[in-house]
Structure formats: C-alpha cells, structure tokens
Amino acid sequence: MSFKTHSGAKKRFRVRGSGKSVKRRSPGMRHLNESKSSKRKRHLGILVEVNPSNMYQVSRQLWL
C-alpha cells in the first residue's frame, strides 16, 4: 500500500538536500505590508527551518 503526500504540505514545505531538515516560509507577508518596516519585511521573506517540535507532524504529512 502506497501513501500519498499531503497536497497542502507539499506546497508549503521544502525538504533540504540532506533530507533531515525542512524549510518553510514565514507568515505575515501577504497583506497589510505598508505599515511594516523594510527590515521586518526583509526578514519575513527568507525561508526558515521548521522547529524540531513540529518536525514529527511535517514529516508525517510529507512521508519522510
């Protein structure tokens, strides 16, 4: 029996080359950006690693 990847998760997470860590986008860049400082928007734009406490849920959705 084969398992399917969660289609919402595959759009939101990227597995890094080693396959051990996962990157995600920071929330908060979709709208209301006029009031946010350039520094804040710049830091929100970069990819960050998924917290180790959430890796179990993410790896189950991606079938790592």
N, C-alpha and C positions, 0 to 999 in steps of 0.2 A: 504494500500500500504506500503510495507516494503522498507527501504532504504539500500543500500549496502555501506559498508565501503570502502574508497579509498584504493586500494591494495598497492599503493606506500607508503601511510601514515602509514598503519599498520605495515610495515617493518621498519619504521624509528622512530616511537614514541612508548613509553610505558606509559600507564596510571598508576599512583600510586594508592596505596591501598584505599585512601580516594575517588578517582575518581575526585578530584578537580584539581590536577596538573598533568602535563605531562613531562616526561623526554625525552631527545634527546641526540644523540652522537654529539661530537664536530667535525666539519670538519677539514681536514688537516692532516689525519693520513694514507692516502692511499699510497702515494709515496713521493719520494724526502726526505726521513727521515734521510739520512746520515748527511745532513747539519743542521738538527735541534738538539738542545741541549736535553739532557736527561730530564731536568726539563720541557722543553716545551712539549716533547712527553708524559711525565707522566701526565701533566695537560690536554692534549688533549684527553687522554684515558678515562677520567671519564665521567659519564653521568651528564648532567646539566639540569636544569629546562627550559622549554620553556618560553620565555619572555612573560609577560602579554599582551603586544601589539600584539603578534601573536597568542594568545590563541583562538581568535574567528575563525581564519582560520583553525587551527588544530582541534578544536572541531567540526567544520562543516565536516571536512574530516573523522573524527572518529565517528561521530554521538554520541557525549557525551550528 
